[in-house]
Amino acid sequence: MTTFAVADLDQTEAYKLTTGLIIPRPIGWIGTYGADGVPNLAPYSFFQAVATNPPVVLFSTGMADGDVKDTLANCRASGVFTANLVDHDMSVAMNTTAAPVEPSVDEFELAGLTAKRFGSVDAPGVEGAKAVLECRVINEMTLGSAPLEHVLTFGEVVAFHIDDEVLDGTRIDAVKLDALGRLAGTNYATTREQFSLDRPA
Ligand SMILES: Cc1cc2nc3c(=O)[nH]c(=O)nc-3n(C[C@H](O)[C@H](O)[C@H](O)COP(=O)(O)O)c2cc1C
């Protein structure tokens, strides 16, 4: 085995090892409104569910030289966001919304998507996404230190909107959901392949 002591790694090496090993990572496609009302959408694969009572998700913003990404700035100002699930059919649109564009650019429009209000929070969701989680920001935490710190944004889910096609009661069909998982770099996996294991008594 090769051992890497983190103290000996530069930032790029630490990034590559972390994102190459912690796979597949779910993608939160985060929708917000800017202060001027412009809809904003961007993918975050440092995204996770971290509680269920109430349901809480988080995404992590990588800072570079104090540059605050639009999603984080909007969450701080509005206190709300949507986390949209990305399925395979939406992968190209998702990738388009990762472009580093000015806050004045509507990334929904850029990617040929429609921003839709789902009614519980004032943040835009992706029309046609198989699941849209409406969230209220409940906490923020900073990890690491400038110029390359990460800011975690915690959102309590106030409503789940789920396509009936993928739903059976409260069970989700992972194959039909066809959600993307991010691997290293530009590679992705889907939730089409799966197997079951009975839990020990
Ligand atoms: C699949 C994917 C996942 C990404 N995950 C993250 C992430 O977890 N954290 C982050 O800071 N940037 C991430 N990015 C980059 C952002 O999407 C990119 O910086 C984007 O321009 C941010 O947009 P915003 O300024 O509108 O928030 C990711 C990009 C892609 C394509």
The ligand as a Gaussian input file, in Angstrom:
#p B3LYP/6-31G(d) Opt

LIG

0 1
 C      -20.729000      17.713000     -10.686000
 C      -20.157000      18.954000     -10.050000
 C      -20.078000      19.049000      -8.677000
 C      -19.561000      20.191000      -8.055000
 N      -19.479000      20.224000      -6.703000
 C      -19.034000      21.337000      -6.082000
 C      -18.968000      21.381000      -4.659000
 O      -19.341000      20.449000      -3.944000
 N      -18.524000      22.528000      -4.086000
 C      -18.141000      23.602000      -4.826000
 O      -17.750000      24.627000      -4.254000
 N      -18.197000      23.591000      -6.182000
 C      -18.631000      22.487000      -6.819000
 N      -18.705000      22.449000      -8.181000
 C      -18.371000      23.654000      -8.953000
 C      -19.550000      24.645000      -8.960000
 O      -20.704000      24.048000      -9.519000
 C      -19.141000      25.891000      -9.780000
 O      -18.124000      26.573000      -9.087000
 C      -20.296000      26.826000     -10.063000
 O      -19.884000      27.810000     -10.993000
 C      -20.815000      27.531000      -8.822000
 O      -21.898000      28.329000      -9.240000
 P      -22.493000      29.511000      -8.376000
 O      -21.436000      30.601000      -8.316000
 O      -23.706000      29.909000      -9.181000
 O      -22.827000      28.954000      -7.026000
 C      -19.151000      21.299000      -8.848000
 C      -19.210000      21.199000     -10.243000
 C      -19.706000      20.040000     -10.845000
 C      -19.776000      19.940000     -12.355000

